[in-house]
């Protein structure tokens, strides 16, 4: 034990240097980890308040030849002071007519003061059967400017290539449309019955009918029995 204590006393300076180095390295690692954690927290908070505007051209479910623009905030935070600047990237007069038809809705001109998360607006429509080829050859775009609630400004351009809808078709009727049509027909039938406009067709099976059916069955049974004995 004495030798060990003498060894520690003789090398106390070296042990102090080593211990100081270890503490310094641990402090540096802790500072780096704290910086990373603060940065991730800041990014997470930013994502939770960040808006993201999406513009997509979609056909209507009940008529694939009718197309509209769907504007939606897919971000987690609201967007404020949104400004739309539509423009044509490719196409002739068909592209011009297409853009005019789709942007008849007033918010494309006036902008939006507030657009909440998951909120969606739909534009006016265009009939794709009119000037079909010219519209499919069109490429339009929207320059967007908006802000988050924290004051961060966003600027982006969304491009819509109409050629992506070339060859689109629809088989059968959409399920929601069929259900709605069936419910409407059922409601009409119930209304006609309750108001007496139409009567329910019913078949009444009386006691005389049962006796007649039983007699016919017995007759058939006797005929089959006689045939088998013969």
C-alpha positions as CSV (number, residue, x, y, z in Angstrom):
1,X,0.0,0.0,0.0
2,X,2.8,2.4,0.9
3,X,4.5,1.7,-2.5
4,X,1.2,2.5,-4.3
5,X,0.8,5.8,-2.4
6,X,4.4,6.7,-3.2
7,X,3.7,5.9,-6.9
8,X,0.6,8.2,-6.9
9,X,2.5,11.0,-5.2
10,X,5.4,10.8,-7.6
11,X,3.0,10.8,-10.7
12,X,0.3,13.1,-9.4
13,X,1.2,15.7,-12.0
14,X,0.7,13.3,-14.9
15,X,-2.6,12.0,-13.5
16,X,-3.8,15.6,-13.1
17,X,-2.9,16.3,-16.8
18,X,-4.7,13.1,-17.9
19,X,-7.8,13.9,-15.8
20,X,-7.9,17.5,-17.1
21,X,-7.7,16.2,-20.7
22,X,-10.5,13.7,-20.2
23,X,-12.7,16.4,-18.6
24,X,-11.9,18.8,-21.5
25,X,-12.8,16.2,-24.1
26,X,-16.1,15.3,-22.3
27,X,-17.0,18.9,-22.1
28,X,-16.4,19.4,-25.8
29,X,-18.4,16.3,-26.7
30,X,-21.2,17.5,-24.4
31,X,-21.2,21.0,-26.1
32,X,-21.4,19.4,-29.6
33,X,-24.3,17.2,-28.5
34,X,-26.1,20.2,-27.0
35,X,-25.6,22.2,-30.2
36,X,-27.0,19.3,-32.3
37,X,-30.0,18.9,-30.0
38,X,-30.7,22.7,-30.1
39,X,-30.5,22.7,-33.9
40,X,-32.8,19.7,-34.2
41,X,-35.3,21.3,-31.8
42,X,-35.2,24.5,-33.9
43,X,-35.7,22.6,-37.1
44,X,-38.6,20.6,-35.6
45,X,-40.3,23.8,-34.4
46,X,-39.8,25.3,-37.9
47,X,-41.4,22.3,-39.6
48,X,-44.4,22.4,-37.3
49,X,-45.0,26.0,-38.4
50,X,-43.9,25.7,-42.0
51,X,-46.5,25.9,-44.8
52,X,-46.2,24.2,-48.1
53,X,-48.4,25.0,-51.1
54,X,-49.3,22.4,-53.7
55,X,-51.1,22.9,-57.0
56,X,-52.2,19.9,-59.0
57,X,-54.4,19.5,-62.1
58,X,-56.9,16.7,-61.5
59,X,-60.0,15.5,-63.5
60,X,-63.3,15.3,-61.8
61,X,-64.4,11.8,-60.6
62,X,-67.7,11.9,-62.3
63,X,-66.3,13.2,-65.6
64,X,-62.7,12.6,-66.6
65,X,-62.8,15.1,-69.4
66,X,-63.4,18.0,-66.9
67,X,-60.2,19.2,-65.3
68,X,-59.6,21.6,-62.4
69,X,-56.7,22.9,-60.3
70,X,-56.5,21.8,-56.7
71,X,-54.6,24.2,-54.4
72,X,-53.8,22.7,-51.1
73,X,-51.6,23.6,-48.1
74,X,-49.8,20.3,-47.3
75,X,-47.6,21.8,-44.6
76,X,-48.2,21.7,-40.9
77,X,-48.4,25.5,-40.5
78,X,-50.7,28.1,-42.0
79,X,-49.7,30.2,-45.0
80,X,-50.5,33.9,-45.1
81,X,-50.4,36.6,-47.8
82,X,-50.3,34.2,-50.7
83,X,-49.8,35.7,-54.1
84,X,-50.3,33.8,-57.4
85,X,-48.5,34.8,-60.6
86,X,-49.6,32.4,-63.5
87,X,-47.6,32.1,-66.6
88,X,-47.3,30.0,-69.8
89,X,-44.1,28.0,-70.3
90,X,-45.1,26.2,-73.5
91,X,-48.1,26.1,-75.8
92,X,-49.9,28.3,-78.3
93,X,-53.4,29.8,-78.0
94,X,-54.6,26.6,-76.4
95,X,-52.3,27.2,-73.4
96,X,-53.6,30.8,-73.1
97,X,-57.2,29.7,-73.2
98,X,-56.5,26.9,-70.7
99,X,-54.9,29.3,-68.3
100,X,-57.7,31.8,-68.6
101,X,-60.3,29.1,-67.9
102,X,-58.5,27.7,-64.9
103,X,-57.8,31.0,-63.3
104,X,-61.3,32.5,-63.4
105,X,-61.6,31.8,-59.7
106,X,-61.0,35.1,-57.9
107,X,-58.4,33.9,-55.4
108,X,-55.8,33.6,-58.2
109,X,-56.1,37.3,-58.8
110,X,-56.7,38.6,-55.3
111,X,-54.5,36.1,-53.4
112,X,-55.2,34.5,-50.1
113,X,-54.8,36.3,-46.7
114,X,-54.9,33.0,-44.8
115,X,-54.6,29.4,-45.9
116,X,-54.7,26.8,-43.1
117,X,-53.1,23.4,-42.9
118,X,-54.8,20.8,-45.1
119,X,-57.1,23.5,-46.5
120,X,-57.9,23.0,-50.1
121,X,-59.5,25.2,-52.8
122,X,-60.6,24.2,-56.3
123,X,-60.3,26.4,-59.4
124,X,-62.9,26.8,-62.2
125,X,-62.8,24.0,-64.8
126,X,-61.8,23.4,-68.4
127,X,-63.4,21.0,-70.8
128,X,-60.6,18.8,-72.2
129,X,-62.6,17.7,-75.2
130,X,-62.3,21.3,-76.5
131,X,-58.9,21.9,-78.2
132,X,-57.8,18.6,-76.7
133,X,-54.4,18.4,-78.4
134,X,-53.5,22.0,-77.8
135,X,-54.3,21.7,-74.1
136,X,-52.3,18.6,-73.7
137,X,-49.3,20.3,-75.3
138,X,-49.5,23.1,-72.8
139,X,-47.1,23.7,-69.9
140,X,-48.3,26.3,-67.3
141,X,-46.7,27.5,-64.1
142,X,-47.4,29.6,-61.0
143,X,-45.0,31.8,-59.2
144,X,-45.9,31.7,-55.5
145,X,-45.0,34.1,-52.7
146,X,-46.3,33.5,-49.2
147,X,-45.2,33.7,-45.5
148,X,-45.4,31.6,-42.4
149,X,-46.9,32.8,-39.1
150,X,-43.3,33.3,-37.9
151,X,-42.6,35.8,-40.7
152,X,-40.5,33.5,-42.8
153,X,-40.9,34.3,-46.5
154,X,-41.3,31.6,-49.3
155,X,-40.9,31.9,-53.0
156,X,-41.3,29.0,-55.4
157,X,-42.5,28.1,-58.9
158,X,-45.0,25.2,-59.4
159,X,-45.0,23.7,-63.0
160,X,-48.0,21.9,-64.4
161,X,-47.3,19.8,-67.5
162,X,-50.6,18.9,-69.2
163,X,-49.1,16.1,-71.2
164,X,-49.1,14.0,-68.0
165,X,-52.9,13.6,-68.5
166,X,-52.6,12.2,-72.1
167,X,-54.4,8.9,-72.4
168,X,-56.3,9.3,-69.2
169,X,-59.6,7.4,-69.2
170,X,-62.2,6.1,-66.7
171,X,-63.9,2.7,-66.5
172,X,-67.3,2.6,-64.9
173,X,-68.8,5.0,-62.5
174,X,-67.0,6.2,-59.3
175,X,-68.1,4.4,-56.2
176,X,-69.2,7.6,-54.3
177,X,-71.2,8.8,-57.4
178,X,-72.9,5.4,-57.7
179,X,-73.8,5.3,-54.0
180,X,-75.2,8.8,-54.1
181,X,-77.2,8.0,-57.2
182,X,-78.6,4.8,-55.6
183,X,-79.5,6.7,-52.4
184,X,-81.3,9.4,-54.4
185,X,-83.3,6.8,-56.2
186,X,-84.1,5.0,-53.0
187,X,-85.2,8.2,-51.4
188,X,-87.5,8.9,-54.4
189,X,-89.1,5.4,-54.1
190,X,-89.7,5.8,-50.4
191,X,-91.3,9.2,-51.0
192,X,-93.6,7.8,-53.7
193,X,-94.7,5.0,-51.3
194,X,-95.3,7.2,-48.3
195,X,-97.3,9.8,-50.3
196,X,-99.4,7.2,-52.0
197,X,-98.1,8.1,-55.4
198,X,-97.1,4.5,-56.0
199,X,-98.3,1.3,-54.3
200,X,-96.3,-1.7,-53.3
201,X,-96.9,-4.8,-55.3
202,X,-97.8,-7.7,-53.0
203,X,-98.7,-11.3,-53.5
204,X,-101.1,-12.6,-50.9
205,X,-101.1,-16.4,-50.1
206,X,-104.5,-17.4,-48.7
207,X,-105.8,-20.5,-47.0
208,X,-107.6,-21.6,-50.2
209,X,-104.3,-21.3,-52.1
210,X,-102.6,-23.6,-49.6
211,X,-105.4,-26.2,-49.8
212,X,-105.2,-26.1,-53.6
213,X,-101.4,-26.5,-53.5
214,X,-101.7,-29.4,-51.1
215,X,-104.4,-31.1,-53.3
216,X,-102.2,-30.7,-56.4
217,X,-99.2,-32.1,-54.5
218,X,-101.2,-35.2,-53.4
219,X,-102.5,-35.7,-57.0
220,X,-98.9,-35.6,-58.4
221,X,-97.8,-38.0,-55.7
222,X,-100.5,-40.5,-56.5
223,X,-99.6,-40.3,-60.2
224,X,-96.0,-40.9,-59.5
225,X,-96.8,-43.8,-57.2
226,X,-99.1,-45.5,-59.8
227,X,-96.4,-45.1,-62.5
228,X,-93.8,-46.8,-60.3
229,X,-96.2,-49.7,-59.5
230,X,-96.9,-50.3,-63.1
